[in-house]
């Protein structure tokens, strides 16, 4: 099936580069382009594209404002095209919260357009198959009285659609949450900003993981994007950033994180969220086989039901739940054994 695309960017050069990158894929047809949101609005009505690529900074109306209007009035798949700067990362994360499916970076210093847009076609095709809904759903309440099992380690893996999913889950975590490690597939410049956004919304402390950081209750550690895998090791667990080849097509890899938690030989729980591909499925199975609690996001609430599907079909998922119910179920299995509570179903 051919995927049709509208390219929205105020730079004629950038519109040309994005169009050329997409047209290299025979399964993509670029229907046209627009220089600003006002032109884009008319083009959407006229051309009815499957997917839009959207610049962040444009005249007349910035990309975030336009995205908010799209998701409110005519929800459709949007891939953001952003500068890979700190400010660009923060704006792009806000766009992903609003409902954009994914993002790619523009060419920067020392980066060619071909390198920068190497994954653009694949992300556009994934976006065309995604379940699009406006972001910023109703927050899940934090438990008022919660005592964590201090030996428990919780590991979470996510990819496309994971920004919204992780915000939903982790914003409900109390200050006394389980020691939590997270691998989310995203560019290196994004993870520090993402950790900062999560830190503001969660009751727990959220940081980008650093090598040697102690993994302890009340803290959530986000794997840095880019050059290393996040692992957890030691009798008193610590974060380890391991520079090695990609695993399951990714670095950092969810499989690497999950397998490292298994080696701790302590109470554990694993969660696989929305995303494309199979990363994390085998690692989650090993967690379940080792006695850990395992969860998967269900198809209806996943932006892309790829990673959760692979894990479910492999038998790695003990319980598959909608996003709105995951945090309560996770906290329940991570609670202190002495805590009296009815099981979450």
C-alpha positions in Angstrom: 0.0 0.0 0.0 1.4 3.4 -1.0 1.6 6.0 1.9 0.8 9.5 0.9 2.6 12.4 2.6 2.4 16.2 2.9 5.7 18.0 3.7 5.3 21.1 5.9 8.4 23.3 6.4 9.0 27.0 5.9 12.4 26.4 4.2 12.3 25.6 0.5 15.6 23.8 0.8 14.4 21.6 3.7 11.1 20.9 1.9 13.2 19.7 -1.1 15.5 17.5 1.1 12.6 15.9 2.9 10.7 15.3 -0.3 13.8 13.7 -1.9 14.4 11.5 1.1 10.9 10.2 1.0 10.7 9.7 -2.7 13.6 7.3 -2.5 11.1 4.8 -1.0 8.8 3.3 -3.7 6.1 2.8 -1.1 5.8 6.6 -0.4 4.2 9.2 -2.6 4.7 12.9 -1.7 1.5 14.6 -2.7 2.8 18.1 -2.1 4.3 20.6 0.4 3.4 23.7 2.3 5.5 26.6 3.7 3.4 27.3 6.8 0.4 26.0 8.7 -2.1 28.2 6.8 -1.0 26.6 3.5 -0.9 23.2 5.1 -4.5 23.5 6.4 -5.7 24.0 2.8 -3.4 21.3 1.4 -4.7 18.8 4.0 -8.3 19.5 2.9 -7.4 19.2 -0.8 -5.0 16.3 -0.8 -6.1 14.2 2.2 -2.6 12.8 2.9 -2.0 9.7 5.1 0.8 11.4 7.0 2.2 14.9 7.6 5.9 15.8 8.3 5.8 19.0 10.3 8.5 21.5 11.1 8.5 23.0 14.6 9.4 26.6 13.9 7.4 28.3 11.2 5.8 31.7 10.4 2.1 32.5 11.1 1.7 29.7 13.6 4.4 27.5 15.1 4.3 23.7 14.7 3.1 23.0 18.2 0.1 25.3 17.8 -0.8 23.7 14.5 -0.3 20.2 15.8 -2.7 20.9 18.7 -5.3 22.1 16.2 -4.8 19.0 14.0 -5.1 16.6 16.9 -8.2 18.4 18.2 -10.0 18.9 14.9 -8.7 16.2 12.5 -6.5 13.7 14.2 -4.0 12.2 11.8 -0.4 10.8 11.9 2.3 13.5 12.2 6.1 13.0 12.2 7.9 16.1 13.6 11.1 17.3 11.9 13.2 19.2 14.4 16.6 20.7 15.0 18.6 18.4 17.3 19.3 21.2 19.9 18.3 21.3 23.5 15.4 23.7 22.7 14.4 21.6 19.7 14.4 18.5 21.9 12.1 20.1 24.5 9.7 21.3 21.8 9.7 18.0 20.0 8.9 16.2 23.3 6.0 18.5 23.8 4.8 17.6 20.3 5.0 13.9 21.1 2.9 14.5 24.2 0.3 16.3 22.1 0.0 13.2 19.9 2.7 13.3 17.2 3.7 9.8 16.4 7.5 10.2 16.1 10.3 12.7 15.3 13.4 13.0 13.3 16.3 15.5 13.4 17.2 17.9 10.7 20.8 17.8 9.3 23.2 19.5 11.6 26.9 20.3 11.6 28.8 17.4 10.1 25.6 15.6 9.2 24.3 15.1 5.6 20.6 15.1 4.7 20.9 11.4 3.8 22.3 10.6 7.2 19.8 12.8 9.1 16.8 11.4 7.2 17.9 7.8 7.0 15.0 6.6 9.2 12.4 9.2 7.9 10.7 6.9 5.4 10.4 4.0 7.8 9.0 6.3 10.5 6.5 7.8 8.0 5.3 4.3 7.1 5.0 3.3 10.8 3.0 6.5 11.4 0.6 5.6 8.6 -0.3 2.4 10.4 -0.4 3.9 13.9 -3.4 4.5 16.2 -3.5 8.3 16.4 -5.2 10.1 19.3 -4.7 13.4 20.9 -2.2 13.3 23.7 -2.5 14.6 27.2 -5.1 12.2 28.5 -6.5 12.3 32.0 -3.8 11.7 34.6 -3.9 8.6 36.8 -4.1 9.3 40.5 -1.1 8.5 42.7 -1.7 6.2 45.6 -2.1 8.1 48.9 -0.5 5.5 51.1 2.1 3.3 49.4 5.0 1.3 50.8 7.4 -0.2 48.2 9.2 -3.5 48.3 12.7 -2.0 48.6 14.3 -5.1 47.0 12.2 -4.8 43.9 13.6 -3.5 40.6 11.2 -2.4 37.8 12.4 -2.3 34.2 10.3 -0.6 31.4 10.9 -0.6 27.7 9.2 1.5 25.0 9.7 3.0 21.6 7.2 4.8 19.2 4.5 6.3 21.3 6.4 5.7 24.5 6.7 9.4 25.5 2.9 9.6 26.1 2.8 6.1 27.6 5.7 6.7 30.1 4.2 10.1 31.1 0.9 8.4 31.9 2.5 5.7 34.0 5.3 7.5 35.7 3.3 10.6 36.6 1.2 8.4 38.9 4.3 7.0 40.7 4.6 8.2 44.3 7.8 9.4 45.9 8.3 6.0 47.4 8.2 4.2 44.1 10.1 1.0 43.1 13.7 1.5 41.8 12.9 1.9 38.1 15.1 1.7 35.0 13.7 2.7 31.6 14.9 2.2 28.0 13.0 4.4 25.6 14.2 4.5 22.0 15.0 8.2 21.2 17.9 10.4 20.0 20.7 11.2 22.4 19.8 14.9 22.6 16.3 14.1 23.8 16.8 11.8 26.8 18.0 14.4 29.3 15.1 16.7 28.4 12.7 13.8 28.6 14.0 12.9 32.1 13.5 16.5 33.2 9.9 16.5 31.9 9.1 13.3 33.7 10.7 14.6 36.9 8.3 17.5 36.9 5.2 15.2 36.5 6.2 12.3 38.8 6.2 12.1 42.5 9.5 10.3 42.2 13.0 11.6 41.2 13.6 11.1 37.5 17.1 11.4 36.0 19.0 10.4 32.9 21.1 7.4 34.0 24.8 7.8 34.6 27.4 5.1 34.9 27.7 3.9 38.5 24.5 5.6 39.8 22.9 3.6 42.6 19.6 2.1 41.7 17.3 2.8 44.6 13.7 3.2 45.5 12.1 6.6 44.8 14.3 7.0 41.7 13.6 6.4 38.0 16.6 6.2 35.6 16.2 6.9 31.8 18.7 5.3 29.5 20.7 7.9 27.6 20.2 7.7 23.8 23.1 7.0 21.5 26.3 5.2 22.2 25.6 2.8 25.1 23.2 0.2 26.6 21.8 0.7 30.1 22.4 -2.3 32.3 21.9 -2.8 36.1 24.4 -4.9 38.0 25.8 -5.6 41.5 24.5 -6.8 44.9 23.7 -3.2 45.6 22.5 -2.5 42.1 24.0 0.3 40.0 23.5 1.7 36.5 26.1 0.6 34.0 26.5 2.2 30.6 28.0 -0.4 28.3 29.4 0.6 24.9 28.8 -2.3 22.6 27.1 -3.2 19.3 23.4 -2.7 18.7 21.1 -5.5 20.1 17.7 -6.2 18.5 18.6 -3.3 16.2 18.9 -0.7 18.9 21.4 0.9 21.3 20.2 1.3 24.0 18.3 -2.0 23.8 15.3 -3.0 25.9 16.5 -6.7 25.7 19.9 -5.8 27.2 18.2 -3.9 30.1 15.7 -6.7 30.9 18.4 -9.4 30.8 20.6 -7.5 33.2 17.8 -7.2 35.7 17.3 -11.0 35.5 21.0 -11.5 36.5 20.4 -9.5 39.7 18.4 -12.5 41.1 16.1 -10.3 43.2 12.3 -9.4 43.0 11.6 -7.8 39.7 8.9 -6.7 37.3 9.1 -5.9 33.6 6.9 -3.8 31.3 6.8 -3.6 27.5 5.1 -0.6 26.0 4.1 0.7 22.6 6.7 0.5 19.9 7.8 -0.9 16.6 9.7 -4.2 16.2 10.7 -6.9 18.7 13.2 -5.3 21.1 12.4 -6.4 24.6 10.3 -9.5 23.8 13.0 -12.1 24.5 14.3 -10.2 27.5 10.8 -10.0 29.0 10.3 -13.7 28.5 13.5 -14.4 30.4 12.2 -12.1 33.2 9.0 -14.1 33.4 10.8 -17.5 33.3 13.0 -16.3 36.2 9.9 -15.5 38.3 9.4 -11.8 37.6 6.0 -10.1 37.1 5.6 -9.1 33.4 3.2 -6.7 31.8 2.4 -5.6 28.2 0.4 -2.7 26.9 -2.7 -3.8 25.0 -3.3 -3.3 21.3 -6.1 -0.7 21.7 -4.0 1.7 23.7 -0.7 1.2 21.9 0.3 3.8 19.2 2.2 0.9 17.6 1.4 -2.6 18.7 4.7 -4.1 17.7 6.9 -4.7 20.7 4.0 -5.6 23.0 2.6 -8.0 20.3 5.9 -9.7 19.9 6.3 -10.2 23.6 2.7 -11.4 24.0 3.0 -13.9 21.2 6.2 -15.2 22.7 4.5 -15.9 26.0 6.5 -13.2 27.8 3.5 -11.2 29.0 1.9 -12.3 32.3 -0.8 -9.6 32.1 -1.8 -7.4 29.1 -3.6 -4.2 30.2 -4.7 -0.9 28.7 -2.4 2.1 29.4 -4.8 3.6 31.9 -4.6 0.5 34.2 -0.9 -0.3 34.0 0.5 2.0 36.7 -1.9 0.6 39.4 -1.1 -3.0 38.4 2.7 -2.3 38.4 2.7 -0.6 41.8 0.6 -3.4 43.3 3.2 -6.1 42.4 6.0 -3.8 43.5 4.5 -3.0 47.0 5.9 -4.2 50.3 4.8 -7.8 51.1 3.4 -6.5 54.4 1.1 -4.0 52.6 -2.5 -5.0 52.8 -4.2 -4.4 49.5 -6.6 -6.1 47.2 -5.0 -7.3 43.9 -5.5 -5.1 40.9 -7.4 -6.9 38.1 
